């Protein structure tokens, strides 16, 4: 257990990748505070994981990352309950796709608000606590779309490009304080609820093909010929959260099966 007894906070924890990251943090021995705005689903996830990892500490809190008071309350709860934060995983995010020439500006702004402003608010409050302690690892869950433009996906790509800029800027500010700030850029998590419940339908409609064809299209784009899996992302999270990566900051690590190499 590389992260035994570390104090971790994670946003976007109710389902999908967030749930997988929470489970891995527990498996590695962390005390975890999990935040999400989907309170019912978060409670169900917590109940399931507590039964799977008896004796481990898993707390939950409502957190809409676009609302600064809720972000501050999440960080304050960790500070009060755990006495500090060793690891902060900023996982909350949304994706709305569509052609740029027809994109509703309100929906475009919503993506930016969650994926970019929400990241800034998490950094603002989590890094303040880490700064006072003189240590910590902040990990942003980004995307391969933070490295390369995405077809009919301008809002998401713009938000993710901007979020990498945040990581690099924060890393420079925190470097001398022994606080590391890095990002993970996963490839397509084709078996996740985001894809199954939303993206396959969106992309099939936008591209005029079937959902099965969309899935195969995205697999064919990967040199290793398989989708990104939760475990792939969790492994890199553990590395970045642990002392194994103590000389790394300001990085955006690709986990894409060779699809993105920059």
C-alpha positions as CSV (number, residue, x, y, z in Angstrom):
1,X,0.0,0.0,0.0
2,X,2.0,3.0,-1.3
3,X,-0.5,5.5,0.1
4,X,-1.1,4.0,3.6
5,X,-2.8,6.4,6.0
6,X,-2.6,9.3,3.5
7,X,-5.5,11.8,3.6
8,X,-7.2,12.0,0.2
9,X,-10.0,14.2,-1.2
10,X,-11.7,13.5,-4.5
11,X,-14.4,15.3,-6.5
12,X,-16.7,13.7,-9.1
13,X,-16.7,10.5,-7.0
14,X,-20.2,9.1,-7.3
15,X,-19.7,6.9,-10.4
16,X,-17.5,5.7,-13.2
17,X,-13.9,6.7,-13.0
18,X,-14.4,8.6,-9.8
19,X,-15.8,5.6,-8.1
20,X,-12.9,3.5,-9.3
21,X,-10.4,6.1,-8.1
22,X,-12.1,6.1,-4.6
23,X,-11.9,2.3,-4.5
24,X,-8.2,2.4,-5.4
25,X,-7.5,5.0,-2.8
26,X,-9.1,2.8,-0.1
27,X,-7.2,-0.2,-1.4
28,X,-4.0,1.7,-1.0
29,X,-4.8,2.5,2.6
30,X,-6.0,6.1,2.4
31,X,-8.6,8.0,4.4
32,X,-10.9,9.3,1.8
33,X,-13.4,12.2,1.6
34,X,-15.5,11.8,-1.6
35,X,-17.4,14.7,-3.0
36,X,-20.1,14.9,-5.7
37,X,-23.2,16.8,-6.5
38,X,-25.1,13.6,-7.1
39,X,-25.8,12.9,-3.4
40,X,-28.0,9.8,-3.7
41,X,-25.6,8.0,-6.1
42,X,-22.6,9.1,-3.9
43,X,-24.3,7.6,-0.9
44,X,-24.9,4.3,-2.7
45,X,-21.3,4.2,-3.9
46,X,-20.0,4.9,-0.4
47,X,-22.2,2.2,1.1
48,X,-20.9,-0.4,-1.4
49,X,-17.3,0.5,-0.9
50,X,-17.5,0.6,2.9
51,X,-18.8,-3.0,2.8
52,X,-16.0,-3.9,0.5
53,X,-13.3,-2.2,2.6
54,X,-14.4,-2.6,6.3
55,X,-12.4,-0.6,8.7
56,X,-11.3,2.0,6.2
57,X,-12.4,5.6,6.5
58,X,-14.7,6.9,3.7
59,X,-16.7,10.1,4.2
60,X,-18.9,11.9,1.7
61,X,-20.0,15.4,1.1
62,X,-22.1,17.2,-1.5
63,X,-19.8,19.3,-3.8
64,X,-20.7,21.2,-6.9
65,X,-17.2,22.3,-8.1
66,X,-18.7,25.5,-9.7
67,X,-19.8,26.8,-6.4
68,X,-16.9,28.1,-4.3
69,X,-18.7,27.8,-0.9
70,X,-19.2,24.1,-1.6
71,X,-15.6,23.6,-2.7
72,X,-14.4,25.4,0.4
73,X,-16.7,23.4,2.6
74,X,-15.3,20.2,1.2
75,X,-11.7,21.2,1.9
76,X,-12.6,22.6,5.3
77,X,-14.3,19.2,6.2
78,X,-11.1,17.4,5.3
79,X,-9.0,19.8,7.3
80,X,-11.3,19.4,10.3
81,X,-11.8,15.6,10.1
82,X,-8.4,14.5,8.8
83,X,-6.2,17.4,10.0
84,X,-5.0,18.1,6.5
85,X,-4.9,16.9,2.9
86,X,-2.1,14.9,1.4
87,X,-3.8,14.1,-1.9
88,X,-6.4,16.0,-3.8
89,X,-7.9,14.3,-6.9
90,X,-9.9,16.8,-9.1
91,X,-12.0,14.4,-11.1
92,X,-15.4,16.3,-11.6
93,X,-16.1,17.2,-15.2
94,X,-18.8,17.2,-17.9
95,X,-18.8,16.8,-21.7
96,X,-21.3,18.3,-24.1
97,X,-20.5,17.9,-27.8
98,X,-21.7,19.6,-31.0
99,X,-20.6,21.5,-34.1
100,X,-19.0,24.8,-33.2
101,X,-21.2,26.8,-35.7
102,X,-24.4,25.5,-34.0
103,X,-23.2,25.3,-30.4
104,X,-25.4,26.9,-27.8
105,X,-23.3,29.3,-25.9
106,X,-25.0,28.6,-22.6
107,X,-24.0,24.9,-22.9
108,X,-20.5,25.9,-24.0
109,X,-20.1,28.1,-20.9
110,X,-21.4,25.3,-18.7
111,X,-18.6,23.0,-19.8
112,X,-16.0,25.7,-19.2
113,X,-17.6,26.5,-15.8
114,X,-17.3,22.9,-14.6
115,X,-14.1,21.8,-16.3
116,X,-12.0,24.9,-16.0
117,X,-13.5,27.3,-13.3
118,X,-14.2,24.2,-11.1
119,X,-10.6,23.2,-11.4
120,X,-9.4,26.6,-10.4
121,X,-11.7,26.6,-7.3
122,X,-10.4,23.2,-6.2
123,X,-6.8,24.3,-6.7
124,X,-7.4,27.6,-4.8
125,X,-8.7,25.9,-1.7
126,X,-6.8,22.6,-1.7
127,X,-3.4,24.1,-2.4
128,X,-3.9,26.7,0.4
129,X,-4.2,23.8,2.9
130,X,-1.2,22.0,1.4
131,X,0.8,25.2,1.4
132,X,0.2,25.5,5.2
133,X,1.4,22.0,5.7
134,X,4.4,22.3,3.3
135,X,3.5,19.1,1.3
136,X,0.9,17.5,-0.9
137,X,0.1,16.1,-4.3
138,X,-2.7,17.7,-6.4
139,X,-3.8,15.5,-9.3
140,X,-6.1,16.7,-12.0
141,X,-8.0,14.2,-14.2
142,X,-7.8,15.8,-17.6
143,X,-8.1,14.0,-21.0
144,X,-6.3,13.4,-24.3
145,X,-8.5,16.2,-25.5
146,X,-6.3,18.5,-23.4
147,X,-3.5,17.8,-25.8
148,X,-5.2,17.8,-29.2
149,X,-8.4,19.4,-30.6
150,X,-11.4,17.2,-30.7
151,X,-13.9,16.9,-33.6
152,X,-17.2,18.7,-32.8
153,X,-16.1,18.8,-29.2
154,X,-14.7,22.4,-28.9
155,X,-16.0,23.2,-25.4
156,X,-14.5,20.1,-23.9
157,X,-11.2,20.5,-25.6
158,X,-10.9,24.2,-24.8
159,X,-11.7,23.5,-21.1
160,X,-9.1,20.7,-21.0
161,X,-6.4,22.7,-22.7
162,X,-7.0,25.5,-20.2
163,X,-6.9,23.1,-17.3
164,X,-3.4,21.9,-18.3
165,X,-2.4,25.6,-18.3
166,X,-3.7,25.7,-14.8
167,X,-1.7,22.7,-13.8
168,X,1.5,24.1,-15.2
169,X,0.9,27.5,-13.6
170,X,0.1,26.1,-10.2
171,X,3.1,23.8,-10.3
172,X,5.4,26.7,-10.8
173,X,3.8,28.5,-7.8
174,X,4.0,25.5,-5.5
175,X,7.3,23.9,-6.6
176,X,9.5,25.5,-3.9
177,X,6.9,24.6,-1.3
178,X,7.2,20.8,-1.9
179,X,3.7,20.6,-3.4
180,X,3.4,18.8,-6.7
181,X,0.6,19.5,-9.2
182,X,0.1,17.1,-12.1
183,X,-2.5,15.9,-14.6
184,X,-3.6,12.6,-16.0
185,X,-4.8,12.5,-19.6
186,X,-6.8,9.3,-20.1
187,X,-7.8,8.0,-23.5
188,X,-11.4,7.0,-24.2
189,X,-13.0,5.1,-21.3
190,X,-15.5,3.4,-23.6
191,X,-17.0,1.2,-20.9
192,X,-17.7,4.1,-18.6
193,X,-21.2,5.4,-17.8
194,X,-20.3,8.7,-19.6
195,X,-19.8,6.8,-22.8
196,X,-22.6,4.2,-22.5
197,X,-25.2,6.7,-21.3
198,X,-24.3,9.8,-23.2
199,X,-21.3,10.0,-25.6
200,X,-22.2,7.1,-27.9
201,X,-25.6,8.6,-28.5
202,X,-24.2,12.1,-28.9
203,X,-21.4,11.0,-31.3
204,X,-23.6,8.7,-33.3
205,X,-26.0,11.6,-33.9
206,X,-23.3,14.1,-34.6
207,X,-21.4,11.8,-37.0
208,X,-24.3,10.1,-38.6
209,X,-23.3,6.5,-37.7
210,X,-24.4,3.8,-35.3
211,X,-23.3,3.6,-31.7
212,X,-21.5,0.3,-32.4
213,X,-19.7,2.0,-35.3
214,X,-18.7,4.9,-32.9
215,X,-17.2,2.4,-30.5
216,X,-15.2,0.6,-33.1
217,X,-14.0,3.9,-34.6
218,X,-12.5,5.0,-31.3
219,X,-10.9,1.6,-30.7
220,X,-9.4,1.6,-34.2
221,X,-7.7,5.0,-33.4
222,X,-5.7,3.4,-30.6
223,X,-2.3,1.8,-31.5
224,X,-2.8,-0.8,-28.7
225,X,-6.3,-1.5,-30.0
226,X,-8.2,-1.4,-26.8
227,X,-10.1,1.3,-24.8
228,X,-8.6,2.9,-21.7
229,X,-9.6,1.1,-18.5
230,X,-10.2,2.5,-15.1
231,X,-7.2,0.5,-13.8
232,X,-4.9,2.2,-16.3
233,X,-5.8,5.6,-14.8
234,X,-5.8,4.4,-11.2
235,X,-2.2,3.0,-11.6
236,X,-0.9,6.4,-12.7
237,X,-2.9,8.2,-9.9
238,X,-1.1,6.1,-7.3
239,X,2.2,6.8,-8.9
240,X,1.6,10.6,-8.9
241,X,0.2,10.6,-5.4
242,X,3.1,8.6,-4.0
243,X,6.8,9.5,-3.3
244,X,7.7,7.5,-6.4
245,X,7.0,10.7,-8.4
246,X,8.6,13.1,-6.0
247,X,10.6,14.8,-8.7
248,X,7.7,15.3,-11.0
249,X,5.4,18.4,-11.2
250,X,3.6,20.4,-13.9
251,X,3.2,17.2,-16.0
252,X,0.2,16.0,-18.0
253,X,0.7,12.2,-18.3
254,X,-0.9,10.5,-21.3
255,X,-2.7,7.2,-20.6
256,X,-3.9,6.6,-24.1
257,X,-2.4,3.3,-25.4
258,X,-0.2,5.3,-27.8
259,X,-3.0,7.4,-29.2
260,X,-1.4,10.6,-27.9
261,X,2.3,10.9,-27.5
262,X,2.9,14.6,-26.8
